[in-house]
């Protein structure tokens, strides 16, 4: 049965993950290691916190953060509570983020403070965002007028788990799950409305085509604010039982170290990522033999690069793809045999 018919919503998919993959590591971020049951429970606690904060079904919750565990836990908790998630580009300046927060009508903003030295809360000063949107700092110092993630979670402790179950049951496959804004290349960024059913159906097919499987260890370098990182990364991992290993900033030495240490098997990214690995003079110092699946796109792809990936690395499946935010993130893909 198709994912959109079986689970219907992202919330039901997450609830089912603990039973489907009881002994599989779901998330690795620094010292944090969570199995699928443990991650499911963290997301439920996050949903309880959102409900306690007054987030109602259909409300917009914005998230402005890099690829970290807190993005997955806080963001999916909002979706489980029936909210519509609005990811924000971490490269935005304050006025750019404020514009999307206002236009989307976000009731809560989940953000970090200090990523790449940026004062995200400070960048919003004077924009008026705080008048209508509660700011929750999910990682980093929480300045006056904001709420720390721990305090936000603590407030949800009094919300029964049954309230989360009720929200999940109230949410329909045809309800919106997120509002992802386009890059704004040809004008002002546009919010693309996507439903739970669309997301599950498209990215189950995506995961099947690329060959993502239970137990794969997935280094997610593509940003979570983009469908390539969020949907092809997080959602696909919940669908197939892959371990999510978020990488907040691409640095070739750090990536090579993590591939070797975590036995990464799944590595999507733009051509520049793979060329950086192939051309790194220290590449042979790292054990990269676990690499199995690569997905690339977003730019012209040299045939010579694909040949080198096959000859010099251990990839079995190398997939090229093209997508648009307006088309749920995926438009065309080749298959391993192409």
C-alpha positions in Angstrom: 0.0 0.0 0.0 1.2 3.5 -0.9 2.4 5.7 2.0 -0.2 8.3 1.4 -2.9 5.6 1.6 -1.3 3.7 4.5 -0.4 6.5 6.9 -1.9 9.5 5.1 -0.1 12.1 7.2 3.4 12.9 8.5 2.1 12.6 12.0 0.9 9.0 11.5 4.1 8.1 9.7 6.2 9.3 12.7 4.0 7.5 15.2 4.3 4.3 13.2 8.1 4.6 12.9 8.8 3.3 16.4 7.0 0.0 15.8 8.4 -0.3 12.2 12.0 0.3 13.1 12.3 -0.5 16.9 16.0 -1.2 16.9 17.2 1.2 14.2 19.2 4.3 15.0 17.1 7.2 13.7 19.2 10.3 14.4 22.9 11.0 15.1 23.9 14.5 15.9 27.2 14.9 17.9 26.7 13.0 21.2 23.0 12.6 20.6 21.9 9.2 19.3 18.3 8.3 19.2 16.5 5.2 17.9 13.2 5.6 16.0 11.1 4.9 19.2 13.2 7.5 21.1 13.0 10.1 18.3 9.2 9.5 18.0 8.8 10.2 21.8 10.9 13.4 21.5 8.7 14.6 18.7 5.6 13.8 20.7 6.9 15.9 23.6 7.6 18.7 21.1 4.0 18.5 19.8 2.7 18.7 23.4 4.8 21.9 23.8 3.3 23.4 20.7 -0.2 22.6 21.9 0.5 24.1 25.3 1.7 27.3 23.5 -1.7 27.6 21.8 -0.8 26.3 18.3 -4.0 25.2 16.7 -4.5 22.9 13.7 -3.7 24.9 10.5 -1.6 27.6 12.3 1.8 28.4 10.7 5.0 27.7 12.6 8.2 29.1 11.0 11.6 27.5 11.6 14.9 29.3 11.0 17.7 27.0 11.8 20.5 24.8 10.2 20.6 21.0 9.9 20.5 20.0 13.6 18.6 17.5 15.6 16.5 20.3 17.1 15.1 21.2 13.7 13.8 17.7 13.2 12.3 17.5 16.7 10.8 20.9 17.0 9.7 21.2 13.4 8.1 17.8 13.1 6.5 18.3 16.5 4.7 21.3 15.0 3.5 19.2 12.1 2.3 16.5 14.4 0.3 19.1 16.3 -1.5 20.0 13.1 0.5 23.1 12.2 1.8 24.1 8.8 5.6 24.3 8.8 7.3 27.3 7.2 11.1 26.7 6.8 13.3 29.8 6.4 16.6 30.0 4.6 19.4 30.3 7.2 21.2 32.8 4.8 18.3 35.3 5.1 18.8 38.6 6.7 16.4 39.9 9.2 14.1 41.8 6.9 13.9 38.8 4.5 13.0 36.5 7.3 10.5 39.0 8.7 8.8 39.4 5.3 8.1 35.6 5.1 7.1 35.4 8.7 4.5 38.2 8.2 3.2 36.9 4.8 2.8 33.4 6.1 1.1 34.6 9.3 3.4 32.4 11.5 2.3 32.3 15.1 5.6 30.8 16.4 9.1 31.2 15.2 11.6 28.4 16.1 15.1 29.7 15.6 18.7 29.3 16.7 21.1 31.9 17.9 24.8 32.0 17.1 24.9 29.8 14.0 27.9 31.0 11.9 28.2 33.9 14.3 24.8 35.3 13.4 22.5 36.9 16.0 19.2 35.6 14.5 17.0 37.2 17.2 18.9 40.4 16.9 18.4 40.5 13.2 14.7 40.6 13.7 14.9 43.7 16.0 12.8 46.5 14.7 10.9 44.4 12.2 7.8 44.1 14.4 7.8 40.3 14.1 7.8 39.8 17.8 4.4 41.7 18.1 2.5 38.8 16.5 4.9 35.9 16.6 6.4 34.1 19.6 10.1 33.5 19.2 11.4 30.2 20.6 15.2 29.7 20.6 15.7 25.9 20.0 19.5 26.2 20.3 21.7 28.9 21.7 21.1 31.7 24.1 17.5 32.9 24.5 17.6 36.7 24.8 15.0 38.7 26.8 11.6 38.5 25.2 12.1 35.0 23.7 11.6 31.5 25.1 14.2 28.9 25.4 13.5 25.4 24.0 13.7 23.8 27.4 11.2 26.2 28.9 8.9 25.7 25.9 9.1 21.9 26.4 8.5 22.2 30.1 5.3 24.0 29.5 4.1 21.1 27.5 4.6 18.6 30.2 1.0 19.1 31.4 -0.5 18.3 28.0 -1.6 14.6 27.9 -0.3 12.5 25.0 -3.9 11.8 24.1 -4.1 15.5 23.0 -1.4 14.8 20.5 -3.2 11.6 19.3 -6.3 13.7 18.8 -4.4 16.3 16.7 -2.9 13.6 14.6 -6.4 12.0 14.1 -7.9 15.4 13.2 -5.3 16.0 10.5 -6.3 14.9 7.0 -4.1 13.7 4.1 -5.4 16.7 2.2 -4.4 19.2 4.9 -1.4 21.4 4.3 1.8 20.2 6.0 4.2 23.0 5.0 4.6 26.2 3.2 8.0 26.2 1.5 9.0 29.5 -0.1 10.8 29.6 -3.4 14.2 31.1 -3.7 12.9 34.3 -5.3 15.1 34.1 -8.4 12.6 35.8 -10.7 10.8 37.9 -8.0 9.6 37.9 -4.5 9.7 34.4 -2.9 6.4 32.5 -3.3 4.9 30.2 -0.7 4.2 26.7 -2.1 1.3 24.9 -0.4 1.9 21.2 -0.1 -0.3 18.6 1.6 0.6 15.6 3.7 -0.6 13.1 1.0 1.5 14.8 -1.7 4.6 14.7 0.5 4.3 11.0 1.4 3.5 9.9 -2.1 6.2 11.9 -3.9 9.0 11.0 -1.5 8.1 7.4 -1.2 8.6 7.2 -5.0 11.8 9.2 -4.7 13.2 6.9 -2.0 12.2 3.8 -4.0 13.9 5.1 -7.2 17.2 6.0 -5.5 17.2 2.8 -3.5 17.1 4.2 0.0 16.7 1.2 2.4 16.2 0.4 6.1 19.6 0.7 7.9 21.1 3.2 5.4 23.1 5.9 7.1 22.2 9.1 5.5 24.5 12.2 5.8 22.1 15.1 5.1 24.2 18.0 3.8 21.4 19.6 1.8 19.7 22.2 4.0 16.5 21.4 5.8 14.9 24.7 4.7 15.0 23.2 1.2 12.8 20.3 0.0 16.0 18.4 -0.9 17.0 18.4 2.8 13.6 18.3 4.4 11.6 16.0 2.2 14.3 13.9 0.5 16.2 13.8 3.7 14.0 13.7 6.8 10.7 12.4 5.4 12.4 9.8 3.2 14.3 8.5 6.2 11.1 8.1 8.2 9.6 6.3 5.2 12.4 3.8 4.8 14.1 3.5 8.2 17.3 5.3 7.4 19.6 6.9 10.0 19.6 10.7 9.7 23.0 12.3 10.2 22.5 16.1 9.8 25.5 18.2 8.7 24.9 22.0 9.3 27.7 23.3 7.0 29.6 21.6 4.3 33.3 21.2 5.0 35.0 18.5 3.0 37.3 17.4 5.8 34.4 17.2 8.3 32.3 15.3 5.8 35.1 12.8 5.0 35.6 12.3 8.7 31.9 11.7 9.3 31.5 9.3 6.4 34.3 7.2 7.8 33.3 7.4 11.4 29.5 6.8 10.9 29.8 4.4 7.9 27.6 6.7 5.8 26.0 4.9 2.8 23.7 7.6 1.4 25.1 11.0 0.3 23.1 13.4 -1.9 24.4 16.8 -2.9 25.2 19.1 -5.8 28.1 18.3 -8.1 30.4 20.6 -6.2 30.1 18.4 -3.1 31.2 15.3 -5.0 34.0 17.1 -6.9 35.3 18.4 -3.5 35.5 14.9 -2.3 37.0 13.4 -5.4 39.6 16.2 -5.6 40.6 16.3 -2.0 44.3 15.4 -1.6 43.6 13.6 1.7 40.7 11.5 0.5 42.7 8.2 0.6 43.3 8.7 4.3 39.6 8.1 5.0 37.6 4.8 4.7 34.8 5.7 2.3 33.9 2.1 1.4 30.5 2.4 3.0 29.2 4.8 0.3 26.5 3.1 -1.7 23.9 5.7 -3.0 24.5 9.2 -4.4 21.9 11.6 -5.7 23.0 14.8 -7.4 21.4 17.7 -9.4 20.8 21.4 -9.1 23.5 22.2 -11.7 25.1 20.8 -14.8 26.5 17.4 -14.1 29.8 16.5 -15.9 29.8 12.9 -17.3 33.4 12.6 -16.2 32.4 13.3 -12.6 29.9 10.4 -12.7 32.6 8.1 -14.2 35.0 9.1 -11.4 32.4 8.5 -8.7 31.9 4.9 -10.0 35.6 4.2 -10.6 37.2 5.9 -7.6 34.5 5.6 -4.9 32.2 2.7 -4.0 28.8 4.1 -5.2 26.5 1.4 -6.6 23.5 3.8 -7.4 24.2 7.2 -8.8 21.0 9.1 -9.5 20.6 12.5 -11.2 17.4 14.5 -10.5 15.8 17.8 -11.2 13.2 19.4 -9.0 11.2 22.6 -8.3 9.8 23.8 -5.0 6.6 24.5 -6.9 6.4 20.8 -7.9 6.7 19.3 -4.4 10.5 19.3 -4.8 10.8 16.6 -7.5 10.2 16.8 -11.3 12.4 14.3 -13.1 14.8 11.5 -12.0 16.9 9.0 -13.8 17.0 5.4 -12.5 20.1 3.4 -11.5 20.0 1.4 -14.8 19.8 4.5 -17.0 
